[in-house]
Each structure stands twice: as C-alpha cells, then as structure tokens.
C-alpha cells in the first residue's frame, strides 16, 4: 500500500484543507457568480465527513439538505482517480467509486484527499477481500481472506466443491488412461 498504513486510512474523517483553496479557485473562475458559488462550497467543505469502517465507507455533507452515502466494500466495482491541473498543483485528487448500481457516474466521490493513492489501494484490497501481509504482499488465496471476514461458511463449501471436482477429474483421467475398466 502507498505510504499510509491501514489504521491511518481508517482515521481519515475530513478532506484536506487544500480542498477549500481548490473550491475558492474554482469559484473565482466565474467572478460574477462568485458569491453565489462560494457559499454552498464553503458549507460543503465544512460539513463533509468520511468514515472508513471494516464493512464499508460512508460520506456525508450538507446543512439544509443532508446527504449521506454508504457503500460496502463488497459492492465496489471499480475505482478511479481524477485530478485536474489545479488539483494536481495543490496535491489533491478525487477518488471515484463505482458500484453495480447502473449509473454511468460514480456512486461516491471522495474529494480533497492528499493520500488518494493509498486510499485507492486500500479500497482495492478491501473490495477484493484481500488482506495485506506486513511484507506488502497480498494474500494469495482470496477464499482464506474471505473466511477471515466472516464468510467462512461459503468459502469452506466452495473449497469442498473444488476439492471434490478436482478428485473427480483425476479419477476420470486415470480411467481413460487405464485399459482395465475396474480401476
């Protein structure tokens, strides 16, 4: 994972202060509309909160019209990073999280993150159910990682079915190679 530990990512609750700078610069792009644009952006920045848990991620914001989005890691289909020139200059990027909801746009956009690559890697590891080892290598068997997350019944049944199919295949191969039909 990039630079940040899993614990540090789980502690992220607010966007970086540079997001407010980005909002002001964006609002200045349209000087006549500046007062009308900067006020909602200020309240968005002040109320924006992130919460990373073991099950998923949530994002909330708003004063008059509160909005909250909660996405479980298992529902995440794809993750994109996006940053324009100003965001790159400020060291920020947006993490766009897509689910299988049928929307063409991202279900959630995490804004104002300086640790965007570490967050992306964290989300990828969680969406795949892969727990990283202290050496930085991912676990090679996703079923064992799934069992660590509480899906041990399904994983054990799938392991049994896989084992039985493998044994059946080997038995059939031995019968085809052996001239004696009673083998």
Contact map, one row per residue, 1 for C-alpha under 8 A:
111110000000000000000000000000000000000000000000000000000000000000000000000000000000000000000000000000000000000000000100110000000000000100000000000000000000000000000000000000000000000
111100000000000000000000000000000000000000000000000000000000000000000000000000000000000000000000000000000000000000001100100000000000000000000000000000000000000000000000000000000000000
111110000000000000000000000000000000000000000000000000000000000000000000000000000000000000000000000000000000000000000100000000000000000000000000000000000000000000000000000000000000000
111111011000000000000000000000000000000000000000000000000000000000000000000000000000000000000000000000000000000000100100000000000000000000000000000000000000000000000000000000000000000
101111111000000000000000000000000000000000000000000000000000000000000000000000000000000000000000000000000000000000000000000000000000000000000000000000000000000000000000000000000000000
000111111100000000000000000000000000000000000000000000000000000000000000000000000000000000000000000000000000000000000000010000000000000000000000000000000000000000000000000000000000000
000011111110000000000000000000000000000000000000000000000000000000000000000000000000000000000000000000000000000000000000000000000000000000000000000000000000000000000000000000000000000
000111111111000000000000000000000000000000000000000000000000000000000000000000000000000000000000000000000000000000000000000000000000000000000000000000000000000000000000000000000000000
000111111111000000000000000000000000000000000000000100000000000000000000000000000000000000000000000000000000000000000110010000000000000000000000000000000000000000000000000000000000000
000001111111000000000000000000000000000000000000001110000000000000000000000000000000000000000000000000000000000000000000000000000000000000000000000000000000000000000000000000000000000
000000111111100000000000000000000000000000000000001100000000000000000000000000000000000000000000000000000000000000000000000000000000000000000000000000000000000000000000000000000000000
000000011111111000000000000000000000000000000000011100000000000000000000000000000000000000000000000000000000000000000000000000000000000000000000000000000000000000000000000000000000000
000000000011111000000000000000000000000000000000111100000000000000000000000000000000000000000000000000000000000000000000000000000000000000000000000000000000000000000000000000000000000
000000000001111100000000000000000000000000000001110000000000000000000000000000000000000000000000000000000000000000000000000000000000000000000000000000000000000000000000000000000000000
000000000001111110100000000000000000000000001001110000000000000000000000000000000000000000000000000000000000001110000000000000000000000000000000000000000000000000000000000000000000000
000000000000011111100000000000000000000000000000000000000000000000000000000000000000000000000000000000000000000111000000000000000000000000000000000000000000000000000000000000000000000
000000000000001111111000000000000000000000000000000000000000000000000000000000000000000000000000000000000000000100000000000000000000000000000000000000000000000000000000000000000000000
000000000000000111111100000000000000000000000000000000000000000000000000000000000000000001010000000000000000000100000000000000000000000000000000000000000000000000000000000000000000000
000000000000001111111110000000000000000000001000000000000000000000000000000000000000000000010000000000000000001100000000000000000000000000000000000000000000000000000000000000000000000
000000000000000011111111000000000000000001001000000000000000000000000000000000000000000000000000000000000000000000000000000000000000000000000000000000000000000000000000000000000000000
000000000000000011111111100000000000000000000000000000000000000000000000000000000000000000000000000000000000000000000000000000000000000000000000000000000000000000000000000000000000000
000000000000000001111111110000000000000000000000000000000000000000000000000000000000011001000000000000000000000000000000000000000000000000000000000000000000000000000000000000000000000
000000000000000000111111111000000000010011000000000000000000000000000000000000000000000000000000000000000000000000000000000000000000000000000000000000000000000000000000000000000000000
000000000000000000011111111100000000010000000000000000000000000000000000000000000000000000000000000000000000000000000000000000000000000000000000000000000000000000000000000000000000000
000000000000000000001111111110000000000000000000000000000000000000000000000000000000000000000000000000000000000000000000000000000000000000000000000000000000000000000000000000000000000
000000000000000000000111111111000000000000000000000000000000000000000000000000000000000000000000000000000000000000000000000000000000000000000000000000000000000000000000000000000000000
000000000000000000000011111111101100110000000000000000000000000000000000000000000000000000000000000000000000000000000000000000000000000000000000000000000000000000000000000000000000000
000000000000000000000001111111100100000000000000000000000000000000000000000000000000000000000000000000000000000000000000000000000000000000000000000000000000000000000000000000000000000
000000000000000000000000111111100000000000000000000000000000000000000000000000000000000000000000000000000000000000000000000000000000000000000000000000000000000000000000000000000000000
000000000000000000000000011111111100000000000000000000000000000000000000000000000000000000000000000000000000000000000000000000000000000000000000000000000000000000000000000000000000000
000000000000000000000000001111111100000000000000000000000000000000000000000000000000000000000000000000000000000000000000000000000000000000000000000000000000000000000000000000000000000
000000000000000000000000000001111110000000000000000000000000000000000000000000000000000000000000000000000000000000000000000000000000000000000000000000000000000000000000000000000000000
000000000000000000000000001001111111100000000000000000000000000000000000000000000000000000000000000000000000000000000000000000000000000000000000000000000000000000000000000000000000000
000000000000000000000000001101111111110000000000000000000000000000000000000000000000000000000000000000000000000000000000000000000000000000000000000000000000000000000000000000000000000
000000000000000000000000000000011111111000000000000000000000000000000000000000000000000000000000000000000000000000000000000000000000000000000000000000000000000000000000000000000000000
000000000000000000000000000000001111111100000000000000000000000000000000000000000000000000000000000000000000000000000000000000000000000000000000000000000000000000000000000000000000000
000000000000000000000000001000001111111110000000000000000000000000000000000000000000000000000000000000000000000000000000000000000000000000000000000000000000000000000000000000000000000
000000000000000000000011001000000111111111000000000000000000000000000000000000000000000000000000000000000000000000000000000000000000000000000000000000000000000000000000000000000000000
000000000000000000000000000000000011111111100000000000000000000000000000000000000000000000000000000000000000000000000000000000000000000000000000000000000000000000000000000000000000000
000000000000000000000000000000000001111111110000000000000000000000000000000000000000000000000000000000000000000000000000000000000000000000000000000000000000000000000000000000000000000
000000000000000000000010000000000000111111111000000000000000000000000000000000000000000000000000000000000000000000000000000000000000000000000000000000000000000000000000000000000000000
000000000000000000010010000000000000011111111100000000000000000000000000000000000000000000000000000000000000000000000000000000000000000000000000000000000000000000000000000000000000000
000000000000000000000000000000000000001111111110000000000000011000000000000000000000000000000000000000000000000000000000000000000000000000000000000000000000000000000000000000000000000
000000000000000000000000000000000000000111111111000000000000110000000000000000000000000000000000000000000000000000000000000000000000000000000000000000000000000000000000000000000000000
000000000000001000110000000000000000000011111111000000000000000000000000000000000000000000000000000000000000000000000000000000000000000000000000000000000000000000000000000000000000000
000000000000000000000000000000000000000001111111000000000000000000000000000000000000000000000000000000000000000000000000000000000000000000000000000000000000000000000000000000000000000
000000000000000000000000000000000000000000111111100000000001111000000000000000000000000000000000000000000000000000000000000000000000000000000000000000000000000000000000000000000000000
000000000000011000000000000000000000000000011111110000000011110000000000000000000000000000000000000000000000000000000000000000000000000000000000000000000000000000000000000000000000000
000000000000111000000000000000000000000000000011111000000011100000000000000000000000000000000000000000000000000000000000000000000000000000000000000000000000000000000000000000000000000
000000000001111000000000000000000000000000000001111100001111000000000000000000000000000000000000000000000000000000000000000000000000000000000000000000000000000000000000000000000000000
000000000111100000000000000000000000000000000000111110001110000000000000000000000000000000000000000000000000000000000000000000000000000000000000000000000000000000000000000000000000000
000000001111100000000000000000000000000000000000011111011100000000000000000000000000000000000000000000000000000000000000000000000000000000000000000000000000000000000000000000000000000
000000000100000000000000000000000000000000000000001111111000000000000000000000000000000000000000000000000000000000000000000000000000000000000000000000000000000000000000000000000000000
000000000000000000000000000000000000000000000000000111110000000000000000000000000000000000000000000000000000000000000000000000000000000000000000000000000000000000000000000000000000000
000000000000000000000000000000000000000000000000000011111000000000000001100000000000000000000000000000000000000000000000000000000000000000000000000000000000000000000000000000000000000
000000000000000000000000000000000000000000000000000111111100000000000111100000000000000000000000000000000000000000000000000000000000000000000000000000000000000000000000000000000000000
000000000000000000000000000000000000000000000000011110111110000000000111100000000000000000000000000000000000000000000000000000000000000000000000000000000000000000000000000000000000000
000000000000000000000000000000000000000000000000011100011111000000011110000000000000000000000000000000000000000000000000000000000000000000000000000000000000000000000000000000000000000
000000000000000000000000000000000000000000000001111000001111100000011100000000000000000000000000000000000001010000000000000000000000000000000000000000000000000000000000000000000000000
000000000000000000000000000000000000000000000011110000000111110001111000000000000000000000000000000000000000000000000000000000000000000000000000000000000000000000000000000000000000000
000000000000000000000000000000000000000000010011100000000011111001110000000000000000000000000000000000000000000000000000000000000000000000000000000000000000000000000000000000000000000
000000000000000000000000000000000000000000110011000000000001111111100000000000000000000000000000000000000000000000000000000000000000000000000000000000000000000000000000000000000000000
000000000000000000000000000000000000000000100010000000000000111111000000000000000000000000000000000000000000000000000000000000000000000000000000000000000000000000000000000000000000000
000000000000000000000000000000000000000000000000000000000000011111000000000000000000000000000000000000000000000000000000000000000000000000000000000000000000000000000000000000000000000
000000000000000000000000000000000000000000000000000000000000011111100000000000000000000000000000000000000000000000000000000000000000000000000000000000000000000000000000000000000000000
000000000000000000000000000000000000000000000000000000000001111111110000000000000000000000000000000000000000000000000000000000000000000000000000000000000000000000000000000000000000000
000000000000000000000000000000000000000000000000000000000001110011111000000000000000000000000000000000000000000000000000000000000000000000000000000000000000000000000000000000000000000
000000000000000000000000000000000000000000000000000000000111100001111100000000000000000000000000000000000000000000000000000000000000000000000000000000000000000000000000000000000000000
000000000000000000000000000000000000000000000000000000000111000000111110000000000000000000000000000000000001000000000000000000000000000000000000000000000000000000000000000000000000000
000000000000000000000000000000000000000000000000000000011110000000011111000000000000000000000000000000000000000000000000000000000000000000000000000000000000000000000000000000000000000
000000000000000000000000000000000000000000000000000000011100000000001111101100000000000000000000000000000000000000000000000000000000000000000000000000000000000000000000000000000000000
000000000000000000000000000000000000000000000000000000111000000000000111111100000000000000000000000000000000000000000000000000000000000000000000000000000000000000000000000000000000000
000000000000000000000000000000000000000000000000000000111000000000000011111100000000000000000000000000000000000000000000001001100000000000000000000000000000000000000000000000000000000
000000000000000000000000000000000000000000000000000000000000000000000001111100000000000000000000000000000000000000000000000001111000000000000000000000000000000000000000000000000000000
000000000000000000000000000000000000000000000000000000000000000000000011111110000000000000000000001100000000000000000000000000100000000000000000000000000000000000000000000000000000000
000000000000000000000000000000000000000000000000000000000000000000000011111111100000000000000000111100000000000000000000000000100000000000000000000000000000000000000000000000000000000
000000000000000000000000000000000000000000000000000000000000000000000000001111100000000000000000111100000000000000000000000000100000000000000000000000000000000000000000000000000000000
000000000000000000000000000000000000000000000000000000000000000000000000000111110000000000000000111000000000000000000000000000000000000000000000000000000000000000000000000000000000000
000000000000000000000000000000000000000000000000000000000000000000000000000111111000000000000011110000000000000000000001001100000000000000000000000000000000000000000000000000000000000
000000000000000000000000000000000000000000000000000000000000000000000000000001111100000000000011100000000000000000000001000000000000000000000000000000000000000000000000000000000000000
000000000000000000000000000000000000000000000000000000000000000000000000000000111110000000001111000000000000000000010001000000000000000000000000000000000000000000000000000000000000000
000000000000000000000000000000000000000000000000000000000000000000000000000000011111000000001111000000000000000000000000000000000000000000000000000000000000000000000000000000000000000
000000000000000000000000000000000000000000000000000000000000000000000000000000001111111100011100000000000000000000000000000000000000000000000000000000000000000000000000000000000000000
000000000000000000000000000000000000000000000000000000000000000000000000000000000111111100001000000000000000000000000000000000000000000000000000000000000000000000000000000000000000000
000000000000000000000000000000000000000000000000000000000000000000000000000000000011111110000000000000000000000000000000000000000000000000000000000000000000000000000000000000000000000
000000000000000000000100000000000000000000000000000000000000000000000000000000000011111111000000000000000000000000000000000000000000000000000000000000000000000000000000000000000000000
000000000000000000000100000000000000000000000000000000000000000000000000000000000011111111111000000000000000000000000000000000000000000000000000000000000000000000000000000000000000000
000000000000000000000000000000000000000000000000000000000000000000000000000000000011111111111000000000000000000000000000000000000000000000000000000000000000000000000000000000000000000
000000000000000000000000000000000000000000000000000000000000000000000000000000000000111111110000000000000000000000000000000000000000000000000000000000000000000000000000000000000000000
000000000000000001000100000000000000000000000000000000000000000000000000000000000000011111110000000000000000000000000000000000000000000000000000000000000000000000000000000000000000000
000000000000000000000000000000000000000000000000000000000000000000000000000000000000001111111000000000000000000001000000000000000000000000000000000000000000000000000000000000000000000
000000000000000001100000000000000000000000000000000000000000000000000000000000000010001111111100000000000000001111010000000000000000000000000000000000000000000000000000000000000000000
000000000000000000000000000000000000000000000000000000000000000000000000000000001111001100111110000000000000001111010000000000000000000000000000000000000000000000000000000000000000000
000000000000000000000000000000000000000000000000000000000000000000000000000000001110000000011111000000000000111110010000000000000000000000000000000000000000000000000000000000000000000
000000000000000000000000000000000000000000000000000000000000000000000000000000111100000000001111100000000000111010010011000000000000000000000000000000000000000000000000000000000000000
000000000000000000000000000000000000000000000000000000000000000000000000000000111100000000000111110000000111110000000000000000000000000000000000000000000000000000000000000000000000000
000000000000000000000000000000000000000000000000000000000000000000000000000111110000000000000011111000000111100000000000000000000000000000000000000000000000000000000000000000000000000
000000000000000000000000000000000000000000000000000000000000000000000000000111100000000000000001111100001111000000000000000000000000000000000000000000000000000000000000000000000000000
000000000000000000000000000000000000000000000000000000000000000000000000001111000000000000000000111111000110000000000000000000000000000000000000000000000000000000000000000000000000000
000000000000000000000000000000000000000000000000000000000000000000000000001110000000000000000000011111100000000000000000000000000000000000000000000000000000000000000000000000000000000
000000000000000000000000000000000000000000000000000000000000000000000000000000000000000000000000001111100010000000000000000000000000000000000000000000000000000000000000000000000000000
000000000000000000000000000000000000000000000000000000000000000000000000000000000000000000000000001111110000000000000000000000000000000000000000000000000000000000000000000000000000000
000000000000000000000000000000000000000000000000000000000000000000000000000000000000000000000000000111111110000000000000000000000000000000000000000000000000000000000000000000000000000
000000000000000000000000000000000000000000000000000000000000000000000000000000000000000000000000000001111100000000000000000000000000000000000000000000000000000000000000000000000000000
000000000000000000000000000000000000000000000000000000000000000000000000000000000000000000000000010000111110000000000000000000000000000000000000000000000000000000000000000000000000000
000000000000000000000000000000000000000000000000000000000000000000000000000000000000000000000001111000111111100000000000000000000000000000000000000000000000000000000000000000000000000
000000000000000000000000000000000000000000000000000000000000000000000000000000000000000000000001111010101111100000000000000000000000000000000000000000000000000000000000000000000000000
000000000000000000000000000000000000000000000000000000000010000000001000000000000000000000000001110000000111110000000000000000000000000000000000000000000000000000000000000000000000000
000000000000000000000000000000000000000000000000000000000000000000000000000000000000000000000111100000000111111000000000000000000000000000000000000000000000000000000000000000000000000
000000000000000000000000000000000000000000000000000000000010000000000000000000000000000000000111000000000001111110000000000000000000000000000000000000000000000000000000000000000000000
000000000000001000100000000000000000000000000000000000000000000000000000000000000000000000011110000000000000111110000000000000000000000000000000000000000000000000000000000000000000000
000000000000001111100000000000000000000000000000000000000000000000000000000000000000000000011100000000000000011111000000000000000000000000000000000000000000000000000000000000000000000
000000000000001100000000000000000000000000000000000000000000000000000000000000000000000000011110000000000000011111110000000000000000000000000000000000000000000000000000000000000000000
000000000000000100000000000000000000000000000000000000000000000000000000000000000000000000111000000000000000000111110000000000000000000000000000000000000000000000000000000000000000000
000100000000000000000000000000000000000000000000000000000000000000000000000000000000000000000000000000000000000011111110000000000000000000000000000000000000000000000000000000000000000
000000000000000000000000000000000000000000000000000000000000000000000000000000001000000000011110000000000000000011111111000000000000000000000000000000000000000000000000000000000000000
010000000000000000000000000000000000000000000000000000000000000000000000000000000000000000000000000000000000000000111111100000000000000000000000000000000000000000000000000000000000000
111100001000000000000000000000000000000000000000000000000000000000000000000000000000000000000000000000000000000000111111110000000000000000000000000000000000000000000000000000000000000
000000001000000000000000000000000000000000000000000000000000000000000000000000000000000000000010000000000000000000111111111000000000000000000000000000000000000000000000000000000000000
000000000000000000000000000000000000000000000000000000000000000000000000000000111000000000000010000000000000000000011111111100000000000000000000000000000000000000000000000000000000000
110000000000000000000000000000000000000000000000000000000000000000000000000000000000000000000000000000000000000000001111111110000000000000000000000000000000000000000000000000000000000
100001001000000000000000000000000000000000000000000000000000000000000000000000000000000000000000000000000000000000000111111111000000000000000000000000000000000000000000000000000000000
000000000000000000000000000000000000000000000000000000000000000000000000100000100000000000000000000000000000000000000011111111100000000000000000000000000000000000000000000000000000000
000000000000000000000000000000000000000000000000000000000000000000000000000000100000000000000000000000000000000000000001111111110000000000000000000000000000000000000000000000000000000
000000000000000000000000000000000000000000000000000000000000000000000000000000000000000000000000000000000000000000000000111111111111000000000000000000000000000000000000000000000000000
000000000000000000000000000000000000000000000000000000000000000000000000110000000000000000000000000000000000000000000000011111111110000000000000000000000000000000000000000000000000000
000000000000000000000000000000000000000000000000000000000000000000000000111110000000000000000000000000000000000000000000001111111100000000000000000000000000000000000000000000000000000
000000000000000000000000000000000000000000000000000000000000000000000000010000000000000000000000000000000000000000000000000111111100000000000100000000000000000000000000000000000000000
000000000000000000000000000000000000000000000000000000000000000000000000010000000000000000000000000000000000000000000000000011111110000000000100110010000000000000000000000000000000000
000000000000000000000000000000000000000000000000000000000000000000000000000000000000000000000000000000000000000000000000000011111111000001100100110000000000000000000000000000000000000
000000000000000000000000000000000000000000000000000000000000000000000000000000000000000000000000000000000000000000000000000011001111100001100000100000000000000000000000000000000000000
000000000000000000000000000000000000000000000000000000000000000000000000000000000000000000000000000000000000000000000000000010000111111111100000000000000000000000000000000000000000000
000000000000000000000000000000000000000000000000000000000000000000000000000000000000000000000000000000000000000000000000000000000011111111100000000000000000000000000000000000000000000
000000000000000000000000000000000000000000000000000000000000000000000000000000000000000000000000000000000000000000000000000000000001111110000000000000000000000000000000000000000000000
000000000000000000000000000000000000000000000000000000000000000000000000000000000000000000000000000000000000000000000000000000000001111110000000000000000000000000000000000000000000000
100000000000000000000000000000000000000000000000000000000000000000000000000000000000000000000000000000000000000000000000000000000001111111000000000000000000000000000000000000000000000
000000000000000000000000000000000000000000000000000000000000000000000000000000000000000000000000000000000000000000000000000000000001111111100000000000000000000000000000000000000000000
000000000000000000000000000000000000000000000000000000000000000000000000000000000000000000000000000000000000000000000000000000000111100111110000000000000000000000000000000000000000000
000000000000000000000000000000000000000000000000000000000000000000000000000000000000000000000000000000000000000000000000000000000111100011111100100000000000000000000000000000000000000
000000000000000000000000000000000000000000000000000000000000000000000000000000000000000000000000000000000000000000000000000000000000000001111100000000000000000000000000000000000000000
000000000000000000000000000000000000000000000000000000000000000000000000000000000000000000000000000000000000000000000000000000000000000000111111100000000000000000000000000000000000000
000000000000000000000000000000000000000000000000000000000000000000000000000000000000000000000000000000000000000000000000000000011100000000111111110000000000000000000000000000000000000
000000000000000000000000000000000000000000000000000000000000000000000000000000000000000000000000000000000000000000000000000000000000000000001111111000000010000000000000000000000000000
000000000000000000000000000000000000000000000000000000000000000000000000000000000000000000000000000000000000000000000000000000000000000000001111111100010010000000000000000000000000000
000000000000000000000000000000000000000000000000000000000000000000000000000000000000000000000000000000000000000000000000000000001110000000101111111110000000000000000000000000000000000
000000000000000000000000000000000000000000000000000000000000000000000000000000000000000000000000000000000000000000000000000000001100000000000111111111110010000000000000000000000000000
000000000000000000000000000000000000000000000000000000000000000000000000000000000000000000000000000000000000000000000000000000000000000000000011111111111010000000000000000000000000000
000000000000000000000000000000000000000000000000000000000000000000000000000000000000000000000000000000000000000000000000000000000000000000000001111111110000000000000000000000000000000
000000000000000000000000000000000000000000000000000000000000000000000000000000000000000000000000000000000000000000000000000000001000000000000000111111110000000000000000000000000000000
000000000000000000000000000000000000000000000000000000000000000000000000000000000000000000000000000000000000000000000000000000000000000000000000011111110000000000000000000000000000000
000000000000000000000000000000000000000000000000000000000000000000000000000000000000000000000000000000000000000000000000000000000000000000000000011111111110000000000000000000000000000
000000000000000000000000000000000000000000000000000000000000000000000000000000000000000000000000000000000000000000000000000000000000000000000001011111111111000000000000000000000000000
000000000000000000000000000000000000000000000000000000000000000000000000000000000000000000000000000000000000000000000000000000000000000000000000001000111111100000000000000000000000000
000000000000000000000000000000000000000000000000000000000000000000000000000000000000000000000000000000000000000000000000000000000000000000000000000000111111110000000000000000000000000
000000000000000000000000000000000000000000000000000000000000000000000000000000000000000000000000000000000000000000000000000000000000000000000011011000111111111000000000000000000000000
000000000000000000000000000000000000000000000000000000000000000000000000000000000000000000000000000000000000000000000000000000000000000000000000000000011111111100000000000000000000000
000000000000000000000000000000000000000000000000000000000000000000000000000000000000000000000000000000000000000000000000000000000000000000000000000000001111111110000000000000000000000
000000000000000000000000000000000000000000000000000000000000000000000000000000000000000000000000000000000000000000000000000000000000000000000000000000000111111111000000000000000000000
000000000000000000000000000000000000000000000000000000000000000000000000000000000000000000000000000000000000000000000000000000000000000000000000000000000011111111100000000000000000000
000000000000000000000000000000000000000000000000000000000000000000000000000000000000000000000000000000000000000000000000000000000000000000000000000000000001111111110000000000000000000
000000000000000000000000000000000000000000000000000000000000000000000000000000000000000000000000000000000000000000000000000000000000000000000000000000000000111111111000000000000000000
000000000000000000000000000000000000000000000000000000000000000000000000000000000000000000000000000000000000000000000000000000000000000000000000000000000000011111111100000000000000000
000000000000000000000000000000000000000000000000000000000000000000000000000000000000000000000000000000000000000000000000000000000000000000000000000000000000001111111110000000000000000
000000000000000000000000000000000000000000000000000000000000000000000000000000000000000000000000000000000000000000000000000000000000000000000000000000000000000111111111000000000000000
000000000000000000000000000000000000000000000000000000000000000000000000000000000000000000000000000000000000000000000000000000000000000000000000000000000000000011111111100000000000000
000000000000000000000000000000000000000000000000000000000000000000000000000000000000000000000000000000000000000000000000000000000000000000000000000000000000000001111111110000000000000
000000000000000000000000000000000000000000000000000000000000000000000000000000000000000000000000000000000000000000000000000000000000000000000000000000000000000000111111111000000000000
000000000000000000000000000000000000000000000000000000000000000000000000000000000000000000000000000000000000000000000000000000000000000000000000000000000000000000011111111100000000000
000000000000000000000000000000000000000000000000000000000000000000000000000000000000000000000000000000000000000000000000000000000000000000000000000000000000000000001111111110000000000
000000000000000000000000000000000000000000000000000000000000000000000000000000000000000000000000000000000000000000000000000000000000000000000000000000000000000000000111111111000000000
000000000000000000000000000000000000000000000000000000000000000000000000000000000000000000000000000000000000000000000000000000000000000000000000000000000000000000000011111111100000000
000000000000000000000000000000000000000000000000000000000000000000000000000000000000000000000000000000000000000000000000000000000000000000000000000000000000000000000001111111110000000
000000000000000000000000000000000000000000000000000000000000000000000000000000000000000000000000000000000000000000000000000000000000000000000000000000000000000000000000111111111000000
000000000000000000000000000000000000000000000000000000000000000000000000000000000000000000000000000000000000000000000000000000000000000000000000000000000000000000000000011111111100001
000000000000000000000000000000000000000000000000000000000000000000000000000000000000000000000000000000000000000000000000000000000000000000000000000000000000000000000000001111111111101
000000000000000000000000000000000000000000000000000000000000000000000000000000000000000000000000000000000000000000000000000000000000000000000000000000000000000000000000000111111110000
000000000000000000000000000000000000000000000000000000000000000000000000000000000000000000000000000000000000000000000000000000000000000000000000000000000000000000000000000011111110000
000000000000000000000000000000000000000000000000000000000000000000000000000000000000000000000000000000000000000000000000000000000000000000000000000000000000000000000000000001111111101
000000000000000000000000000000000000000000000000000000000000000000000000000000000000000000000000000000000000000000000000000000000000000000000000000000000000000000000000000000111111100
000000000000000000000000000000000000000000000000000000000000000000000000000000000000000000000000000000000000000000000000000000000000000000000000000000000000000000000000000000100111111
000000000000000000000000000000000000000000000000000000000000000000000000000000000000000000000000000000000000000000000000000000000000000000000000000000000000000000000000000000100111111
000000000000000000000000000000000000000000000000000000000000000000000000000000000000000000000000000000000000000000000000000000000000000000000000000000000000000000000000000000000001111
000000000000000000000000000000000000000000000000000000000000000000000000000000000000000000000000000000000000000000000000000000000000000000000000000000000000000000000000000001100101111
